[in-house]
Amino acid sequence: MLVRHSAGNGADAVAGSLEDDAALDALVAGAHVVVHCAGLTKARTAAEFQAVNVAGAARLGRAIRRAAPGARIVAVSSLAAREPGLSPYAVSKAAGEEALLEHADAGGWVVLRPCALYGPGDVATLPVFRAARMPLVPIPRQPAARLALLHVDDAAAAVLAAAGSTVGGQVWEVGDGCLGWEAIVHAAARALGREVATLPVPRWALAGLMGLARRLGVVSPFSSPGKLAELLHADWTCAPQRLPPGDLWRPTIGLSEGFAATVSWYRLHKWL
């Protein structure tokens, strides 16, 4: 694995970054399978997304061509990549897929586009659980919106399935379920052992809050450019025809079980 600093945890690690060609060459040298799951999910500008999600992917692709020609590539991307016109993040994920696979052998790759992930240690969905402790929880006023969620363990299993299979040249959308914002908040509240009410918030109010966060210099997914369009997008579910083959992968952790385990981890580590 590529790490910024040697962790000393027993794993085979190469210290470096996506800007370090020598480190990338050493990382992939002789590899049969390369999993690319590095990416930037929050940034102040579109240029920052491009520098990591596109230029970094291109450098890795060139390193594979130099040091591991013929290696199978598993590109862990995002559902946002299918909507490149939606936001700077989305366009960077779509372009990053192309930049990486430009150097892949025909058919020797699989792209995974996970939906919203959650689970122990996740900071991105933590605000949902923190909000669910309040008696009245604001949600985007988008009643038609539907989202798929996926526990991180199921996402990891999908990566392993893609790495170990002989299926190639496919894009897999990886997720479980089809829920609205209100259902997600109520599920989070039940995992906390409580019930809540929701307050749909109009677009203009969400835009104001996100604009204020950017002016204050807050770097979070919610202050990134284009995040409002992502939040209000109507369809973040997985297309049935793009799910992985059922004999290779299926989700195993339901939302109630997964949310309960996530809350237990948060509480154990004093995050909630």
C-alpha positions as CSV (number, residue, x, y, z in Angstrom):
1,M,0.0,0.0,0.0
2,L,1.0,3.6,-0.6
3,V,1.3,5.6,2.6
4,R,2.4,9.2,3.3
5,H,4.5,8.0,6.2
6,S,5.7,4.5,7.1
7,A,3.1,3.1,9.6
8,G,5.1,0.2,10.9
9,N,2.0,-1.9,11.1
10,G,3.3,-5.0,9.5
11,A,1.8,-4.3,6.1
12,D,3.9,-4.0,3.0
13,A,4.0,-0.2,2.6
14,V,5.7,2.2,0.3
15,A,6.1,5.7,1.6
16,G,5.3,8.4,-0.9
17,S,2.4,10.1,-2.6
18,L,0.5,10.2,-5.9
19,E,2.9,12.9,-7.0
20,D,6.0,10.6,-6.5
21,D,6.6,8.6,-9.6
22,A,9.5,6.6,-8.1
23,A,7.2,5.6,-5.1
24,L,4.4,4.6,-7.5
25,D,6.8,2.5,-9.6
26,A,8.1,0.7,-6.4
27,L,4.5,0.2,-5.2
28,V,3.2,-1.6,-8.3
29,A,6.4,-3.3,-9.5
30,G,5.5,-6.9,-10.4
31,A,2.0,-6.7,-9.1
32,H,-0.7,-8.9,-10.6
33,V,-3.6,-6.7,-9.2
34,V,-3.5,-3.0,-8.5
35,V,-6.4,-1.5,-6.4
36,H,-6.7,2.3,-6.8
37,C,-8.8,3.7,-3.9
38,A,-7.0,7.0,-3.2
39,G,-9.1,10.1,-3.8
40,L,-10.0,13.5,-2.6
41,T,-13.6,14.0,-1.4
42,K,-13.4,17.5,0.0
43,A,-11.7,20.6,-1.3
44,R,-11.9,24.3,-1.6
45,T,-11.5,24.4,-5.4
46,A,-12.1,22.4,-8.5
47,A,-8.4,22.5,-9.2
48,E,-7.7,20.6,-5.9
49,F,-10.0,17.8,-7.0
50,Q,-8.3,17.7,-10.4
51,A,-4.8,17.5,-9.0
52,V,-5.6,14.4,-6.9
53,N,-8.4,12.6,-8.6
54,V,-7.3,13.1,-12.2
55,A,-3.6,13.8,-12.3
56,G,-2.9,11.3,-9.5
57,A,-4.8,8.6,-11.2
58,A,-2.9,9.3,-14.5
59,R,0.4,9.0,-12.7
60,L,-0.6,5.7,-11.2
61,G,-1.7,4.5,-14.6
62,R,1.6,5.3,-16.1
63,A,3.4,3.6,-13.3
64,I,1.4,0.4,-13.9
65,R,2.3,0.6,-17.6
66,R,6.0,0.9,-16.7
67,A,6.4,-1.4,-13.7
68,A,3.4,-3.8,-13.9
69,P,2.3,-4.2,-17.5
70,G,-0.7,-6.6,-17.7
71,A,-1.7,-6.1,-14.1
72,R,-5.4,-6.2,-13.4
73,I,-6.7,-2.8,-12.3
74,V,-9.6,-2.3,-9.8
75,A,-10.5,1.4,-9.8
76,V,-12.6,2.4,-6.8
77,S,-14.4,5.5,-8.0
78,S,-17.8,6.9,-7.0
79,L,-21.4,7.0,-8.2
80,A,-20.8,10.7,-8.8
81,A,-18.7,9.7,-11.8
82,R,-21.9,8.9,-13.8
83,E,-23.0,12.5,-13.3
84,P,-19.9,14.5,-14.4
85,G,-21.9,17.7,-15.1
86,L,-23.1,17.8,-11.5
87,S,-20.1,19.1,-9.6
88,P,-16.3,19.6,-9.7
89,Y,-15.9,16.4,-7.6
90,A,-18.1,14.4,-10.0
91,V,-16.2,15.6,-13.1
92,S,-12.9,14.7,-11.4
93,K,-14.0,11.2,-10.6
94,A,-15.2,10.6,-14.2
95,A,-12.0,12.0,-15.6
96,G,-9.9,10.1,-13.1
97,E,-11.4,6.8,-14.3
98,E,-10.4,7.6,-17.8
99,A,-7.0,8.8,-16.9
100,L,-6.2,5.6,-15.0
101,L,-7.7,3.1,-17.5
102,E,-6.0,4.8,-20.5
103,H,-3.0,2.6,-19.5
104,A,-4.9,-0.6,-18.7
105,D,-5.0,-3.7,-20.9
106,A,-8.2,-4.1,-22.8
107,G,-10.7,-5.9,-20.4
108,G,-8.1,-6.1,-17.7
109,W,-10.0,-3.8,-15.3
110,V,-13.1,-3.3,-13.3
111,V,-14.4,0.1,-12.0
112,L,-16.3,0.1,-8.8
113,R,-18.6,3.0,-8.2
114,P,-19.7,2.8,-4.5
115,C,-22.7,4.6,-3.2
116,A,-22.6,6.5,0.1
117,L,-20.5,4.4,2.5
118,Y,-20.8,4.3,6.3
119,G,-19.4,2.3,9.2
120,P,-16.9,2.3,12.1
121,G,-14.3,5.1,11.8
122,D,-16.2,7.0,9.1
123,V,-16.3,10.8,9.5
124,A,-18.4,11.6,6.5
125,T,-21.6,10.2,7.9
126,L,-20.9,11.1,11.5
127,P,-22.9,14.4,11.1
128,V,-26.0,12.4,10.3
129,F,-25.8,10.5,13.6
130,R,-25.0,13.7,15.5
131,A,-27.9,15.5,14.0
132,A,-30.2,12.5,14.8
133,R,-29.6,13.3,18.5
134,M,-31.7,16.4,18.1
135,P,-35.4,16.4,18.4
136,L,-35.8,18.1,15.1
137,V,-33.4,17.2,12.3
138,P,-33.0,19.3,9.1
139,I,-33.0,17.4,5.8
140,P,-32.8,18.6,2.2
141,R,-36.2,19.4,0.8
142,Q,-36.1,16.8,-1.9
143,P,-38.8,14.3,-1.2
144,A,-38.2,12.4,-4.5
145,A,-34.5,11.9,-3.8
146,R,-33.4,8.3,-3.3
147,L,-30.0,7.1,-2.0
148,A,-28.3,3.7,-1.6
149,L,-26.1,3.1,1.4
150,L,-23.4,0.5,1.9
151,H,-21.5,-0.7,5.0
152,V,-17.8,-0.4,4.6
153,D,-17.3,-4.1,5.2
154,D,-19.5,-4.9,2.2
155,A,-17.6,-2.3,0.1
156,A,-14.3,-4.0,1.0
157,A,-15.8,-7.4,0.0
158,A,-16.8,-5.9,-3.4
159,V,-13.2,-4.8,-3.9
160,L,-11.9,-8.2,-3.1
161,A,-14.5,-9.8,-5.4
162,A,-13.4,-7.5,-8.3
163,A,-9.7,-8.2,-7.6
164,G,-10.1,-11.9,-7.6
165,S,-12.5,-12.4,-10.5
166,T,-11.8,-12.9,-14.1
167,V,-14.6,-10.5,-15.2
168,G,-13.1,-7.4,-16.9
169,G,-14.0,-4.3,-18.8
170,Q,-17.0,-3.6,-16.6
171,V,-18.3,-0.8,-14.4
172,W,-20.0,-2.0,-11.2
173,E,-22.3,0.2,-9.2
174,V,-22.0,-1.0,-5.6
175,G,-24.7,-0.3,-3.0
176,D,-27.7,-1.6,-1.1
177,G,-31.2,-0.3,-0.8
178,C,-33.2,2.8,-2.0
179,L,-34.0,5.3,0.7
180,G,-35.1,8.9,1.1
181,W,-33.5,11.4,3.4
182,E,-36.3,11.1,6.0
183,A,-35.9,7.3,6.1
184,I,-32.2,7.5,6.6
185,V,-32.5,10.0,9.5
186,H,-35.1,7.9,11.2
187,A,-32.9,4.8,10.8
188,A,-30.0,6.7,12.4
189,A,-32.2,7.8,15.2
190,R,-33.4,4.3,15.9
191,A,-29.8,3.1,16.1
192,L,-29.3,5.8,18.8
193,G,-32.4,4.5,20.6
194,R,-34.6,7.5,20.0
195,E,-37.2,8.9,17.7
196,V,-37.0,12.3,15.9
197,A,-38.9,14.6,13.6
198,T,-37.5,16.0,10.4
199,L,-37.6,19.5,9.0
200,P,-37.2,19.8,5.2
201,V,-34.8,22.7,4.4
202,P,-35.2,24.6,1.1
203,R,-32.4,25.0,-1.4
204,W,-31.7,28.7,-0.6
205,A,-31.1,27.9,3.1
206,L,-28.8,25.1,2.3
207,A,-26.9,27.3,-0.1
208,G,-26.5,30.0,2.5
209,L,-25.1,27.6,5.1
210,M,-22.6,26.1,2.6
211,G,-21.6,29.5,1.4
212,L,-20.9,30.6,5.0
213,A,-18.8,27.5,5.6
214,R,-16.7,28.3,2.5
215,R,-16.2,31.9,3.6
216,L,-15.1,30.7,7.0
217,G,-12.5,28.5,5.4
218,V,-14.1,25.3,6.6
219,V,-12.9,22.3,4.6
220,S,-15.5,19.6,4.7
221,P,-17.5,17.6,2.1
222,F,-20.4,20.0,2.8
223,S,-18.3,23.1,2.0
224,S,-16.9,21.8,-1.2
225,P,-17.9,23.5,-4.5
226,G,-20.9,21.7,-6.1
227,K,-21.9,19.8,-2.9
228,L,-25.4,21.4,-2.9
229,A,-26.1,19.9,-6.4
230,E,-24.9,16.6,-5.1
231,L,-27.1,16.7,-2.0
232,L,-30.2,17.6,-4.0
233,H,-29.6,15.1,-6.8
234,A,-32.6,12.9,-7.1
235,D,-31.0,9.5,-7.8
236,W,-28.0,8.1,-5.9
237,T,-29.2,4.5,-6.2
238,C,-27.4,1.7,-8.1
239,A,-28.7,0.8,-11.6
240,P,-29.7,-2.9,-11.5
241,Q,-27.9,-3.7,-14.7
242,R,-24.7,-2.4,-13.3
243,L,-24.7,-4.4,-10.0
244,P,-21.8,-6.9,-9.8
245,P,-22.7,-10.5,-10.8
246,G,-24.6,-12.0,-7.9
247,D,-22.4,-15.0,-7.7
248,L,-19.4,-12.7,-7.1
249,W,-20.8,-10.2,-4.6
250,R,-24.0,-9.3,-2.7
251,P,-24.3,-7.0,0.3
252,T,-24.7,-8.9,3.6
253,I,-25.1,-6.1,6.2
254,G,-28.5,-4.6,6.4
255,L,-29.0,-0.9,7.4
256,S,-30.4,-1.6,10.9
257,E,-27.5,-3.9,11.8
258,G,-24.9,-1.7,10.1
259,F,-26.2,1.5,11.8
260,A,-26.3,-0.1,15.2
261,A,-22.7,-1.4,14.9
262,T,-21.6,2.1,13.7
263,V,-23.2,3.8,16.6
264,S,-21.6,1.3,19.0
265,W,-18.2,2.1,17.5
266,Y,-18.8,5.9,17.7
267,R,-19.8,5.7,21.3
268,L,-16.9,3.4,22.2
269,H,-14.5,5.9,20.7
270,K,-16.3,9.0,22.2
271,W,-17.4,10.3,18.9
272,L,-21.0,10.4,20.0
